[in-house]
């Protein structure tokens, strides 16, 4: 293999005597004075100070600048081509200015902060060495891409980040030619990058493909499947492992960040800390360079011996998968990053290469450095003090209510356990972990494993609650079907972020869960219309022991309904809905929190002299046939309303109506669902308008069906 092996120590502790660590090295390399001097210089060069802050007066009340620092060098960079003539010293200045720009931009919009701060130097080095967009740079997960966006023509739009008609919080192909692949979910970059590399080869092109994967993304099985295939196909591509010690996302416990989960974290830590390995590989590299010839083979053997014997099998993890390993490399050292990337870029026919880059999450912003969990994703904040401007609310989030309901059930039933996929904070299970530390399991970003792990727990008589975002559940669908539903195992799926999710956009929108869950023969499918109903559905799921069940709930806060005493829900009768308002002519049958919009629509219509019936279905599967039959027979119009895709609740209702002959009479049925296209990021209110799911839209639909066009127009003009 043409590429030389690199290892970059982070300290010069061994520089004064680089060969003292190994008796083997004294036999191999005695008398190599020139090599020792060279190695001494190399190691001395690794002693770096942390990047200096951008020059600006610091706030007297905080640890960071209160005003946006001047960025004279960054102001000259609109696209990567403008970086090509910069010196290494200027690249370091550019990185400092870029970091401050990210901080102040995110402080105005909110978004993912810590992960983007950790890749500033890496981003600068990548765009300096490679020629994007001809060279493909993939970011995995895409929330690490804020510095990339600034350097690729979007700096003047950063103030629109995650807002309606603004920039996406992730990479997005339709947004820029520099975004090679969209990545709102994790662990896809190596697969996509390999496809691009093979496609390049088949078309006879010569560009480079670089996949940057990190911030938890290395835990998912797809990454290893891709590396295994990459090693077999042997196409030239570069994988950069951004190792910021977050093998699991830092959504944290209530008492601060928890150590990353999984054996992979330990393996990477051993690679980072193995000084003898790094020193021996540096010596082997130096001798090969100085002597050449037969020593190539000997040095390679020594290198492999060092990896296998000194650091253990973990250090050959990536080579066993077929990738040539380089590292660990200081991800905040511009000199090293540029040197290594240039070397890898210029080397021909290397096959897949993995560069292990060690970074610090939140680098350069004191508050984020100390609390990676709190500054992983942020709302608007004061840069000087780090204080986040979280909106006050009279109710808690549905996520918190779910956690409280589950804790109440677990207090009464020791068989209840909870599983999440690297989202303790996002799912509320950090609360459960504090109360039941031995009954809560973080499996990393590994939804497939989470589901089958839960199935195994169910086999042993436990009562697993698997809490996964609706959009992330898509990643584990085969496991839901084959490992759970087919075997009729009582796993309970709590699907957070159901429906529209605002700023996170279509990658995190929970559009499809009702459709793909309700088509499964054994699944009980529920959705609460308010927070009290959520408590009851958690209790219902806990009581279902003969089949799987699921319930969905949205990202927002509750509506202020009184909660059950002691947070202990009462199990509902399976497949039984309820009527909330008795009316005439038109019935609104809502599913989930769309019921609240139905109630608001009924209020709008009532001012025009029409009283609607409003019913809460509660269950999509099994349906309340008696309730639906009653509504269809006693009303002229039946409208189903849901915040989900085509093929969901409404489809199940009309299937029953048709088979029961209820569509053969005079009743008119209309569905209101999410439109059959993706809705971009924006405010929740704007998204509901785009989806046609506001109370005004529902009320206008009522009037249009009744032929009252003027009233419909009046409602929509309010």
Secondary structure as the mmCIF struct_conf table of DSSP 4:
data_model
#
loop_
_struct_conf.conf_type_id
_struct_conf.id
_struct_conf.beg_label_comp_id
_struct_conf.beg_label_asym_id
_struct_conf.beg_label_seq_id
_struct_conf.end_label_comp_id
_struct_conf.end_label_asym_id
_struct_conf.end_label_seq_id
BEND BEND1 UNK A 3 UNK A 3
HELX_LH_PP_P HELX_LH_PP_P1 UNK A 4 UNK A 5
BEND BEND2 UNK A 10 UNK A 10
TURN_TY1_P TURN_TY1_P1 UNK A 13 UNK A 14
HELX_RH_3T_P HELX_RH_3T_P1 UNK A 15 UNK A 17
TURN_TY1_P TURN_TY1_P2 UNK A 18 UNK A 21
HELX_RH_AL_P HELX_RH_AL_P1 UNK A 23 UNK A 29
TURN_TY1_P TURN_TY1_P3 UNK A 30 UNK A 31
HELX_RH_AL_P HELX_RH_AL_P2 UNK A 33 UNK A 45
TURN_TY1_P TURN_TY1_P4 UNK A 46 UNK A 46
HELX_LH_PP_P HELX_LH_PP_P2 UNK A 49 UNK A 54
BEND BEND3 UNK A 55 UNK A 56
HELX_LH_PP_P HELX_LH_PP_P3 UNK A 57 UNK A 57
STRN STRN1 UNK A 58 UNK A 58
HELX_LH_PP_P HELX_LH_PP_P4 UNK A 59 UNK A 59
TURN_TY1_P TURN_TY1_P5 UNK A 60 UNK A 61
BEND BEND4 UNK A 62 UNK A 64
STRN STRN2 UNK A 65 UNK A 65
BEND BEND5 UNK A 66 UNK A 67
HELX_LH_PP_P HELX_LH_PP_P5 UNK A 68 UNK A 70
TURN_TY1_P TURN_TY1_P6 UNK A 72 UNK A 73
HELX_RH_3T_P HELX_RH_3T_P2 UNK A 74 UNK A 76
BEND BEND6 UNK A 78 UNK A 79
HELX_RH_3T_P HELX_RH_3T_P3 UNK A 80 UNK A 83
TURN_TY1_P TURN_TY1_P7 UNK A 84 UNK A 85
HELX_RH_AL_P HELX_RH_AL_P3 UNK A 88 UNK A 109
STRN STRN3 UNK A 111 UNK A 112
HELX_RH_AL_P HELX_RH_AL_P4 UNK A 114 UNK A 118
TURN_TY1_P TURN_TY1_P8 UNK A 119 UNK A 119
HELX_RH_AL_P HELX_RH_AL_P5 UNK A 120 UNK A 129
BEND BEND7 UNK A 130 UNK A 130
TURN_TY1_P TURN_TY1_P9 UNK A 132 UNK A 134
BEND BEND8 UNK A 135 UNK A 135
STRN STRN4 UNK A 136 UNK A 140
BEND BEND9 UNK A 141 UNK A 141
HELX_RH_3T_P HELX_RH_3T_P4 UNK A 142 UNK A 144
HELX_RH_AL_P HELX_RH_AL_P6 UNK A 146 UNK A 149
HELX_RH_PI_P HELX_RH_PI_P1 UNK A 150 UNK A 154
HELX_RH_3T_P HELX_RH_3T_P5 UNK A 155 UNK A 160
TURN_TY1_P TURN_TY1_P10 UNK A 161 UNK A 162
BEND BEND10 UNK A 163 UNK A 163
TURN_TY1_P TURN_TY1_P11 UNK A 164 UNK A 165
BEND BEND11 UNK A 166 UNK A 166
BEND BEND12 UNK A 169 UNK A 170
TURN_TY1_P TURN_TY1_P12 UNK A 173 UNK A 175
TURN_TY1_P TURN_TY1_P13 UNK A 177 UNK A 178
BEND BEND13 UNK A 181 UNK A 181
BEND BEND14 UNK A 184 UNK A 187
HELX_RH_AL_P HELX_RH_AL_P7 UNK A 189 UNK A 202
TURN_TY1_P TURN_TY1_P14 UNK A 203 UNK A 204
STRN STRN5 UNK A 209 UNK A 214
TURN_TY1_P TURN_TY1_P15 UNK A 215 UNK A 216
HELX_RH_3T_P HELX_RH_3T_P6 UNK A 217 UNK A 219
BEND BEND15 UNK A 220 UNK A 220
HELX_RH_AL_P HELX_RH_AL_P8 UNK A 221 UNK A 233
STRN STRN6 UNK A 237 UNK A 243
BEND BEND16 UNK A 245 UNK A 245
BEND BEND17 UNK A 247 UNK A 248
STRN STRN7 UNK A 253 UNK A 253
TURN_TY1_P TURN_TY1_P16 UNK A 254 UNK A 255
STRN STRN8 UNK A 256 UNK A 256
HELX_LH_PP_P HELX_LH_PP_P6 UNK A 257 UNK A 261
BEND BEND18 UNK A 262 UNK A 262
HELX_RH_AL_P HELX_RH_AL_P9 UNK A 263 UNK A 273
HELX_RH_AL_P HELX_RH_AL_P10 UNK A 275 UNK A 291
TURN_TY1_P TURN_TY1_P17 UNK A 293 UNK A 294
HELX_RH_AL_P HELX_RH_AL_P11 UNK A 295 UNK A 305
HELX_RH_PI_P HELX_RH_PI_P2 UNK A 306 UNK A 310
BEND BEND19 UNK A 311 UNK A 311
HELX_RH_3T_P HELX_RH_3T_P7 UNK A 313 UNK A 316
HELX_RH_AL_P HELX_RH_AL_P12 UNK A 317 UNK A 320
TURN_TY1_P TURN_TY1_P18 UNK A 321 UNK A 322
STRN STRN9 UNK A 324 UNK A 330
TURN_TY1_P TURN_TY1_P19 UNK A 331 UNK A 332
HELX_RH_AL_P HELX_RH_AL_P13 UNK A 334 UNK A 346
BEND BEND20 UNK A 349 UNK A 349
STRN STRN10 UNK A 352 UNK A 358
TURN_TY1_P TURN_TY1_P20 UNK A 361 UNK A 364
HELX_RH_AL_P HELX_RH_AL_P14 UNK A 366 UNK A 370
TURN_TY1_P TURN_TY1_P21 UNK A 372 UNK A 375
BEND BEND21 UNK A 376 UNK A 376
STRN STRN11 UNK A 377 UNK A 378
BEND BEND22 UNK A 380 UNK A 380
STRN STRN12 UNK A 381 UNK A 381
TURN_TY1_P TURN_TY1_P22 UNK A 383 UNK A 385
STRN STRN13 UNK A 388 UNK A 388
HELX_LH_PP_P HELX_LH_PP_P7 UNK A 390 UNK A 392
BEND BEND23 UNK A 394 UNK A 395
STRN STRN14 UNK A 397 UNK A 397
HELX_RH_AL_P HELX_RH_AL_P15 UNK A 398 UNK A 412
TURN_TY1_P TURN_TY1_P23 UNK A 414 UNK A 415
STRN STRN15 UNK A 416 UNK A 420
BEND BEND24 UNK A 421 UNK A 422
HELX_RH_AL_P HELX_RH_AL_P16 UNK A 424 UNK A 427
BEND BEND25 UNK A 428 UNK A 428
HELX_RH_AL_P HELX_RH_AL_P17 UNK A 429 UNK A 435
TURN_TY1_P TURN_TY1_P24 UNK A 437 UNK A 438
BEND BEND26 UNK A 439 UNK A 439
STRN STRN16 UNK A 440 UNK A 442
BEND BEND27 UNK A 445 UNK A 445
HELX_RH_AL_P HELX_RH_AL_P18 UNK A 447 UNK A 459
TURN_TY1_P TURN_TY1_P25 UNK A 460 UNK A 461
STRN STRN17 UNK A 463 UNK A 469
HELX_RH_AL_P HELX_RH_AL_P19 UNK A 470 UNK A 473
HELX_RH_3T_P HELX_RH_3T_P8 UNK A 474 UNK A 476
HELX_RH_AL_P HELX_RH_AL_P20 UNK A 477 UNK A 478
HELX_RH_PI_P HELX_RH_PI_P3 UNK A 479 UNK A 485
TURN_TY1_P TURN_TY1_P26 UNK A 486 UNK A 488
STRN STRN18 UNK A 492 UNK A 496
BEND BEND28 UNK A 497 UNK A 497
STRN STRN19 UNK A 498 UNK A 499
HELX_RH_3T_P HELX_RH_3T_P9 UNK A 502 UNK A 507
TURN_TY1_P TURN_TY1_P27 UNK A 508 UNK A 508
STRN STRN20 UNK A 510 UNK A 510
BEND BEND29 UNK A 512 UNK A 512
HELX_RH_AL_P HELX_RH_AL_P21 UNK A 513 UNK A 518
TURN_TY1_P TURN_TY1_P28 UNK A 519 UNK A 519
BEND BEND30 UNK A 520 UNK A 520
TURN_TY1_P TURN_TY1_P29 UNK A 521 UNK A 522
STRN STRN21 UNK A 524 UNK A 527
BEND BEND31 UNK A 529 UNK A 530
HELX_RH_AL_P HELX_RH_AL_P22 UNK A 531 UNK A 543
BEND BEND32 UNK A 546 UNK A 547
STRN STRN22 UNK A 549 UNK A 552
BEND BEND33 UNK A 555 UNK A 556
STRN STRN23 UNK A 557 UNK A 557
HELX_LH_PP_P HELX_LH_PP_P8 UNK A 561 UNK A 564
HELX_RH_3T_P HELX_RH_3T_P10 UNK A 565 UNK A 567
HELX_LH_PP_P HELX_LH_PP_P9 UNK A 571 UNK A 573
TURN_TY1_P TURN_TY1_P30 UNK A 574 UNK A 575
STRN STRN24 UNK A 578 UNK A 581
BEND BEND34 UNK A 584 UNK A 585
STRN STRN25 UNK A 586 UNK A 590
TURN_TY1_P TURN_TY1_P31 UNK A 592 UNK A 593
HELX_RH_AL_P HELX_RH_AL_P23 UNK A 594 UNK A 606
TURN_TY1_P TURN_TY1_P32 UNK A 607 UNK A 609
HELX_LH_PP_P HELX_LH_PP_P10 UNK A 611 UNK A 612
STRN STRN26 UNK A 613 UNK A 616
STRN STRN27 UNK A 619 UNK A 621
BEND BEND35 UNK A 622 UNK A 622
HELX_RH_AL_P HELX_RH_AL_P24 UNK A 625 UNK A 634
BEND BEND36 UNK A 636 UNK A 636
STRN STRN28 UNK A 637 UNK A 641
BEND BEND37 UNK A 643 UNK A 644
TURN_TY1_P TURN_TY1_P33 UNK A 646 UNK A 647
BEND BEND38 UNK A 648 UNK A 648
HELX_RH_AL_P HELX_RH_AL_P25 UNK A 649 UNK A 659
TURN_TY1_P TURN_TY1_P34 UNK A 660 UNK A 661
HELX_RH_3T_P HELX_RH_3T_P11 UNK A 662 UNK A 664
BEND BEND39 UNK A 665 UNK A 666
STRN STRN29 UNK A 668 UNK A 672
BEND BEND40 UNK A 676 UNK A 677
HELX_LH_PP_P HELX_LH_PP_P11 UNK A 678 UNK A 680
BEND BEND41 UNK A 681 UNK A 681
HELX_RH_AL_P HELX_RH_AL_P26 UNK A 684 UNK A 691
TURN_TY1_P TURN_TY1_P35 UNK A 692 UNK A 692
BEND BEND42 UNK A 694 UNK A 694
HELX_RH_AL_P HELX_RH_AL_P27 UNK A 695 UNK A 705
TURN_TY1_P TURN_TY1_P36 UNK A 706 UNK A 707
HELX_RH_AL_P HELX_RH_AL_P28 UNK A 709 UNK A 717
#
